[in-house]
Amino acid sequence: MDRAGLADLLRRRRERLDPADVGLPAGRRRRTPGLRRDEVAALAAISTDYYTRLEQRRGPHPSPAVLAALARALRLTEDERDHLFHLAGQPAPPRYSTGSHVSPGVLYLLDRLVDTPAFVVDDLGTAVVQNRMSQLVSGDHSARTGRDRNHTWRWFTDPEARSRTPEQDWASHSRTHAADLRATVGRRGQDADVQALLADLLAASPEFAALWAEHQVAVRRSDAKRMIHPEVGLLDLLCEHLTSAVDASTLVVLHPRPGTDCREKLDLLSVIGTQELRPVT
């Protein structure tokens, strides 16, 4: 691990970013250029003390998950991300595989979709990052770890994953999940992460096993999604799936179905989400 090189890279990349680059308000005048250490730590979901120690050349060996989070927080390109991993003494993730890296351009777009739910998933359906509206609509998935971050796994194994979907839509969503996963298997079925997810799903879910036996294959490019939100009721949404040709990560943008009241409900939800409830005095 090159502690000096890692510290220098983190500091230089932090100093080159403005708050607006990462979707933060400018706030008060800053005495030094770039983001503050606590802002980078918050974006990467690590403690400020942990990040500070890395910049001071005295931190522990960061894990691949922490490095991936720092790469997103600092808006690193794939080449810069690989350099970050090298300095930390970790092998760089494969370019075409599931992973948690998101290009700076996609993150920039995600930050600016302020009134539209949007999120990024990898090619196995694992959640990578959400914008604020996505968290308000479907819950904050940032605290989930491991398999619990995978939408397909949770859909077939966790009843709670279907709690906001009308029951009459379950069958179509199940088929879409299975068909999209089969498309991924067709691209890179020999990879260990793909084989592990497939084997576990076949063992855990008879419903998935039955659908898998039908051999339906379809990359998910557009979709419709109805959700029952506890605050605003039924949301009738259309989904656009914008997939990267580099790493197969997908930006999913949810927008209201024309002719419905979904736009008004999303606007209301955005306001509800910013309110601080205080006791009446």
C-alpha positions as a Markdown table, in Angstrom:
| # | Residue | x | y | z |
|---|---|---|---|---|
| 1 | Met | 0.0 | 0.0 | 0.0 |
| 2 | Asp | 1.4 | 3.4 | -1.0 |
| 3 | Arg | 0.1 | 5.5 | 1.9 |
| 4 | Ala | 1.7 | 8.7 | 0.6 |
| 5 | Gly | 0.5 | 8.3 | -2.9 |
| 6 | Leu | -3.0 | 7.4 | -1.7 |
| 7 | Ala | -3.2 | 10.4 | 0.6 |
| 8 | Asp | -2.0 | 12.7 | -2.2 |
| 9 | Leu | -4.5 | 11.4 | -4.7 |
| 10 | Leu | -7.4 | 11.7 | -2.2 |
| 11 | Arg | -6.4 | 15.3 | -1.3 |
| 12 | Arg | -5.9 | 16.4 | -4.9 |
| 13 | Arg | -9.2 | 15.0 | -6.2 |
| 14 | Arg | -11.1 | 16.4 | -3.2 |
| 15 | Glu | -9.6 | 19.9 | -3.8 |
| 16 | Arg | -10.6 | 19.9 | -7.5 |
| 17 | Leu | -14.3 | 19.3 | -6.8 |
| 18 | Asp | -16.9 | 22.1 | -6.2 |
| 19 | Pro | -19.9 | 21.3 | -4.1 |
| 20 | Ala | -22.1 | 21.7 | -7.1 |
| 21 | Asp | -20.2 | 18.9 | -8.9 |
| 22 | Val | -21.5 | 16.4 | -6.3 |
| 23 | Gly | -25.0 | 17.9 | -5.8 |
| 24 | Leu | -24.2 | 19.8 | -2.6 |
| 25 | Pro | -25.2 | 23.4 | -2.0 |
| 26 | Ala | -22.3 | 25.9 | -2.0 |
| 27 | Gly | -23.0 | 27.2 | 1.5 |
| 28 | Arg | -20.8 | 29.7 | 3.1 |
| 29 | Arg | -17.6 | 31.0 | 1.6 |
| 30 | Arg | -14.8 | 28.4 | 1.7 |
| 31 | Arg | -11.3 | 29.3 | 2.8 |
| 32 | Thr | -9.7 | 26.5 | 0.7 |
| 33 | Pro | -10.8 | 25.1 | -2.7 |
| 34 | Gly | -12.8 | 21.9 | -3.1 |
| 35 | Leu | -14.8 | 19.8 | -0.8 |
| 36 | Arg | -14.3 | 19.5 | 2.9 |
| 37 | Arg | -13.1 | 16.1 | 4.3 |
| 38 | Asp | -16.4 | 15.6 | 6.1 |
| 39 | Glu | -18.3 | 16.1 | 2.9 |
| 40 | Val | -16.3 | 13.4 | 1.1 |
| 41 | Ala | -16.7 | 11.1 | 4.1 |
| 42 | Ala | -20.5 | 11.6 | 4.0 |
| 43 | Leu | -20.7 | 11.0 | 0.3 |
| 44 | Ala | -18.8 | 7.8 | 0.7 |
| 45 | Ala | -20.8 | 6.7 | 3.8 |
| 46 | Ile | -17.6 | 6.4 | 6.0 |
| 47 | Ser | -16.7 | 8.3 | 9.1 |
| 48 | Thr | -14.8 | 11.6 | 8.9 |
| 49 | Asp | -12.1 | 10.3 | 11.2 |
| 50 | Tyr | -11.5 | 7.3 | 8.9 |
| 51 | Tyr | -11.2 | 9.5 | 5.8 |
| 52 | Thr | -9.0 | 12.0 | 7.6 |
| 53 | Arg | -6.6 | 9.3 | 8.7 |
| 54 | Leu | -6.3 | 8.1 | 5.0 |
| 55 | Glu | -5.4 | 11.7 | 4.0 |
| 56 | Gln | -2.9 | 11.9 | 6.8 |
| 57 | Arg | -1.1 | 8.7 | 5.7 |
| 58 | Arg | -2.0 | 6.8 | 8.9 |
| 59 | Gly | -5.3 | 5.0 | 8.0 |
| 60 | Pro | -5.9 | 1.3 | 7.8 |
| 61 | His | -5.8 | -0.7 | 4.5 |
| 62 | Pro | -9.2 | 0.3 | 2.9 |
| 63 | Ser | -11.4 | -2.5 | 1.7 |
| 64 | Pro | -12.5 | -2.7 | -2.0 |
| 65 | Ala | -16.0 | -1.6 | -0.9 |
| 66 | Val | -14.5 | 1.6 | 0.8 |
| 67 | Leu | -12.4 | 2.3 | -2.3 |
| 68 | Ala | -15.4 | 1.9 | -4.6 |
| 69 | Ala | -17.3 | 4.3 | -2.4 |
| 70 | Leu | -14.5 | 6.9 | -2.4 |
| 71 | Ala | -14.2 | 6.6 | -6.2 |
| 72 | Arg | -17.9 | 7.5 | -6.5 |
| 73 | Ala | -17.7 | 10.3 | -4.0 |
| 74 | Leu | -14.7 | 11.9 | -5.7 |
| 75 | Arg | -16.2 | 11.3 | -9.2 |
| 76 | Leu | -13.3 | 9.3 | -10.4 |
| 77 | Thr | -13.2 | 7.9 | -14.0 |
| 78 | Glu | -12.6 | 4.2 | -14.4 |
| 79 | Asp | -8.9 | 4.8 | -15.0 |
| 80 | Glu | -8.6 | 7.0 | -11.9 |
| 81 | Arg | -10.5 | 4.4 | -9.9 |
| 82 | Asp | -8.1 | 1.7 | -11.0 |
| 83 | His | -5.2 | 3.9 | -9.9 |
| 84 | Leu | -6.8 | 4.4 | -6.5 |
| 85 | Phe | -7.1 | 0.6 | -6.1 |
| 86 | His | -3.4 | 0.2 | -7.1 |
| 87 | Leu | -2.2 | 2.8 | -4.5 |
| 88 | Ala | -4.3 | 1.0 | -1.8 |
| 89 | Gly | -2.7 | -2.3 | -2.7 |
| 90 | Gln | -5.9 | -3.8 | -4.0 |
| 91 | Pro | -6.5 | -5.4 | -7.5 |
| 92 | Ala | -8.6 | -3.1 | -9.7 |
| 93 | Pro | -12.1 | -4.5 | -10.4 |
| 94 | Pro | -12.7 | -6.0 | -13.8 |
| 95 | Arg | -14.0 | -3.4 | -16.3 |
| 96 | Tyr | -16.9 | -5.5 | -17.5 |
| 97 | Ser | -18.6 | -7.1 | -14.5 |
| 98 | Thr | -20.9 | -6.3 | -11.7 |
| 99 | Gly | -19.4 | -3.6 | -9.5 |
| 100 | Ser | -20.1 | -0.4 | -7.6 |
| 101 | His | -18.3 | 2.1 | -9.9 |
| 102 | Val | -20.5 | 4.7 | -11.6 |
| 103 | Ser | -19.0 | 7.1 | -14.1 |
| 104 | Pro | -18.8 | 10.8 | -13.2 |
| 105 | Gly | -21.2 | 11.7 | -16.0 |
| 106 | Val | -23.9 | 9.4 | -14.7 |
| 107 | Leu | -23.5 | 10.7 | -11.2 |
| 108 | Tyr | -23.7 | 14.2 | -12.5 |
| 109 | Leu | -27.0 | 13.4 | -14.3 |
| 110 | Leu | -28.3 | 11.6 | -11.2 |
| 111 | Asp | -27.6 | 14.7 | -9.0 |
| 112 | Arg | -29.7 | 16.9 | -11.3 |
| 113 | Leu | -32.7 | 14.7 | -11.5 |
| 114 | Val | -34.1 | 16.5 | -8.5 |
| 115 | Asp | -37.8 | 15.9 | -9.2 |
| 116 | Thr | -37.5 | 12.4 | -10.8 |
| 117 | Pro | -36.7 | 9.1 | -9.1 |
| 118 | Ala | -33.6 | 7.6 | -10.5 |
| 119 | Phe | -31.0 | 5.0 | -9.4 |
| 120 | Val | -28.2 | 2.9 | -10.8 |
| 121 | Val | -27.9 | -0.9 | -10.8 |
| 122 | Asp | -25.2 | -3.2 | -12.0 |
| 123 | Asp | -25.9 | -5.9 | -14.6 |
| 124 | Leu | -27.1 | -8.4 | -11.9 |
| 125 | Gly | -29.7 | -6.0 | -10.5 |
| 126 | Thr | -27.7 | -4.9 | -7.5 |
| 127 | Ala | -28.4 | -1.4 | -6.3 |
| 128 | Val | -25.4 | 0.9 | -6.5 |
| 129 | Val | -26.7 | 4.5 | -5.8 |
| 130 | Gln | -30.0 | 6.3 | -5.6 |
| 131 | Asn | -31.0 | 9.9 | -5.9 |
| 132 | Arg | -33.1 | 11.6 | -3.2 |
| 133 | Met | -36.4 | 11.1 | -5.0 |
| 134 | Ser | -35.7 | 7.4 | -5.5 |
| 135 | Gln | -35.2 | 7.1 | -1.7 |
| 136 | Leu | -38.5 | 8.9 | -1.0 |
| 137 | Val | -40.4 | 6.7 | -3.5 |
| 138 | Ser | -39.0 | 3.2 | -2.7 |
| 139 | Gly | -36.9 | 3.6 | 0.5 |
| 140 | Asp | -33.3 | 4.2 | 1.1 |
| 141 | His | -31.2 | 1.1 | 0.1 |
| 142 | Ser | -27.8 | 2.5 | 1.1 |
| 143 | Ala | -27.8 | 0.6 | 4.4 |
| 144 | Arg | -28.4 | -2.7 | 2.8 |
| 145 | Thr | -25.3 | -5.0 | 2.3 |
| 146 | Gly | -24.5 | -8.1 | 0.3 |
| 147 | Arg | -27.3 | -9.9 | -1.3 |
| 148 | Asp | -29.9 | -7.6 | 0.3 |
| 149 | Arg | -28.8 | -4.9 | -2.2 |
| 150 | Asn | -29.8 | -7.2 | -5.2 |
| 151 | His | -33.3 | -6.4 | -6.5 |
| 152 | Thr | -33.8 | -9.8 | -8.1 |
| 153 | Trp | -32.7 | -11.7 | -5.1 |
| 154 | Arg | -35.0 | -9.8 | -2.8 |
| 155 | Trp | -37.9 | -10.0 | -5.2 |
| 156 | Phe | -37.9 | -13.8 | -5.1 |
| 157 | Thr | -36.8 | -14.4 | -1.5 |
| 158 | Asp | -38.1 | -11.5 | 0.7 |
| 159 | Pro | -41.9 | -10.9 | 0.8 |
| 160 | Glu | -41.2 | -7.3 | 2.0 |
| 161 | Ala | -39.7 | -6.6 | -1.5 |
| 162 | Arg | -43.2 | -6.9 | -3.0 |
| 163 | Ser | -45.1 | -5.0 | -0.3 |
| 164 | Arg | -45.3 | -1.8 | -2.4 |
| 165 | Thr | -46.2 | -3.5 | -5.6 |
| 166 | Pro | -49.9 | -4.3 | -6.4 |
| 167 | Glu | -50.3 | -8.1 | -6.3 |
| 168 | Gln | -51.8 | -8.3 | -9.8 |
| 169 | Asp | -48.4 | -7.0 | -11.1 |
| 170 | Trp | -46.3 | -9.6 | -9.4 |
| 171 | Ala | -46.3 | -12.2 | -12.1 |
| 172 | Ser | -45.1 | -9.8 | -14.8 |
| 173 | His | -42.3 | -8.4 | -12.6 |
| 174 | Ser | -41.2 | -12.0 | -11.8 |
| 175 | Arg | -40.9 | -12.8 | -15.5 |
| 176 | Thr | -39.0 | -9.6 | -16.2 |
| 177 | His | -36.5 | -10.3 | -13.5 |
| 178 | Ala | -35.9 | -13.8 | -14.7 |
| 179 | Ala | -35.6 | -12.9 | -18.3 |
| 180 | Asp | -33.2 | -10.0 | -17.7 |
| 181 | Leu | -31.0 | -12.3 | -15.5 |
| 182 | Arg | -30.9 | -14.9 | -18.3 |
| 183 | Ala | -29.6 | -12.2 | -20.7 |
| 184 | Thr | -26.8 | -11.4 | -18.2 |
| 185 | Val | -26.0 | -15.1 | -18.0 |
| 186 | Gly | -25.8 | -15.2 | -21.8 |
| 187 | Arg | -23.1 | -12.4 | -21.7 |
| 188 | Arg | -21.0 | -13.6 | -18.8 |
| 189 | Gly | -22.4 | -16.8 | -17.4 |
| 190 | Gln | -19.0 | -18.3 | -16.5 |
| 191 | Asp | -18.3 | -15.5 | -14.0 |
| 192 | Ala | -18.4 | -16.5 | -10.3 |
| 193 | Asp | -20.8 | -13.8 | -9.2 |
| 194 | Val | -23.3 | -14.7 | -11.9 |
| 195 | Gln | -23.1 | -18.5 | -11.2 |
| 196 | Ala | -23.4 | -17.9 | -7.4 |
| 197 | Leu | -26.6 | -15.7 | -7.7 |
| 198 | Leu | -28.2 | -18.1 | -10.2 |
| 199 | Ala | -27.5 | -21.2 | -8.1 |
| 200 | Asp | -28.8 | -19.5 | -4.9 |
| 201 | Leu | -32.0 | -18.3 | -6.6 |
| 202 | Leu | -32.7 | -21.8 | -8.0 |
| 203 | Ala | -32.2 | -23.3 | -4.6 |
| 204 | Ala | -34.2 | -20.6 | -2.7 |
| 205 | Ser | -37.2 | -19.9 | -4.9 |
| 206 | Pro | -39.4 | -22.5 | -6.7 |
| 207 | Glu | -41.1 | -19.6 | -8.5 |
| 208 | Phe | -37.8 | -18.5 | -10.0 |
| 209 | Ala | -36.8 | -22.1 | -10.9 |
| 210 | Ala | -40.1 | -22.5 | -12.8 |
| 211 | Leu | -39.6 | -19.3 | -14.7 |
| 212 | Trp | -35.9 | -20.1 | -15.4 |
| 213 | Ala | -37.0 | -23.4 | -17.0 |
| 214 | Glu | -39.0 | -21.4 | -19.6 |
| 215 | His | -35.8 | -20.0 | -21.1 |
| 216 | Gln | -37.2 | -16.5 | -21.7 |
| 217 | Val | -34.5 | -13.9 | -22.5 |
| 218 | Ala | -35.0 | -10.2 | -22.6 |
| 219 | Val | -32.8 | -7.3 | -21.6 |
| 220 | Arg | -34.8 | -4.8 | -19.6 |
| 221 | Arg | -34.8 | -1.6 | -21.7 |
| 222 | Ser | -38.1 | 0.0 | -20.7 |
| 223 | Asp | -40.8 | -1.0 | -18.3 |
| 224 | Ala | -43.8 | 0.1 | -16.3 |
| 225 | Lys | -44.0 | 0.1 | -12.6 |
| 226 | Arg | -46.9 | 0.7 | -10.2 |
| 227 | Met | -46.1 | 1.3 | -6.6 |
| 228 | Ile | -48.2 | 1.8 | -3.5 |
| 229 | His | -46.6 | 4.5 | -1.4 |
| 230 | Pro | -47.7 | 4.8 | 2.2 |
| 231 | Glu | -48.0 | 8.6 | 2.1 |
| 232 | Val | -49.4 | 9.4 | -1.4 |
| 233 | Gly | -51.0 | 6.2 | -2.6 |
| 234 | Leu | -50.6 | 4.6 | -6.0 |
| 235 | Leu | -47.8 | 5.8 | -8.2 |
| 236 | Asp | -48.1 | 4.9 | -11.9 |
| 237 | Leu | -44.6 | 5.1 | -13.4 |
| 238 | Leu | -42.8 | 4.4 | -16.6 |
| 239 | Cys | -39.2 | 3.3 | -16.5 |
| 240 | Glu | -36.4 | 4.0 | -18.9 |
| 241 | His | -33.2 | 1.8 | -18.6 |
| 242 | Leu | -30.1 | 3.5 | -19.9 |
| 243 | Thr | -27.3 | 0.9 | -20.0 |
| 244 | Ser | -23.6 | 1.7 | -20.3 |
| 245 | Ala | -21.8 | -0.1 | -23.1 |
| 246 | Val | -18.6 | -0.2 | -20.9 |
| 247 | Asp | -19.6 | -2.0 | -17.7 |
| 248 | Ala | -23.3 | -2.8 | -18.3 |
| 249 | Ser | -24.4 | -0.6 | -15.3 |
| 250 | Thr | -27.8 | 0.8 | -15.8 |
| 251 | Leu | -29.3 | 4.2 | -15.0 |
| 252 | Val | -33.0 | 3.6 | -14.3 |
| 253 | Val | -35.2 | 6.8 | -14.6 |
| 254 | Leu | -38.8 | 6.6 | -13.3 |
| 255 | His | -41.2 | 9.2 | -14.8 |
| 256 | Pro | -45.0 | 9.6 | -14.5 |
| 257 | Arg | -47.3 | 7.9 | -16.9 |
| 258 | Pro | -49.1 | 10.6 | -19.0 |
| 259 | Gly | -52.7 | 11.1 | -18.1 |
| 260 | Thr | -52.3 | 10.1 | -14.4 |
| 261 | Asp | -52.0 | 12.1 | -11.2 |
| 262 | Cys | -48.5 | 10.7 | -10.6 |
| 263 | Arg | -46.7 | 14.0 | -11.3 |
| 264 | Glu | -48.7 | 15.7 | -8.6 |
| 265 | Lys | -48.1 | 12.9 | -6.1 |
| 266 | Leu | -44.3 | 13.0 | -6.7 |
| 267 | Asp | -44.3 | 16.7 | -6.2 |
| 268 | Leu | -46.2 | 16.3 | -2.9 |
| 269 | Leu | -43.8 | 13.5 | -1.8 |
| 270 | Ser | -40.8 | 15.8 | -2.5 |
| 271 | Val | -42.3 | 18.4 | -0.1 |
| 272 | Ile | -43.3 | 15.8 | 2.5 |
| 273 | Gly | -39.8 | 14.4 | 2.5 |
| 274 | Thr | -38.3 | 17.8 | 3.4 |
| 275 | Gln | -40.5 | 18.6 | 6.3 |
| 276 | Glu | -39.3 | 18.3 | 9.8 |
| 277 | Leu | -42.2 | 17.3 | 12.1 |
| 278 | Arg | -42.1 | 19.2 | 15.3 |
| 279 | Pro | -44.3 | 18.8 | 18.4 |
| 280 | Val | -47.1 | 21.3 | 18.7 |
| 281 | Thr | -46.5 | 23.7 | 21.6 |
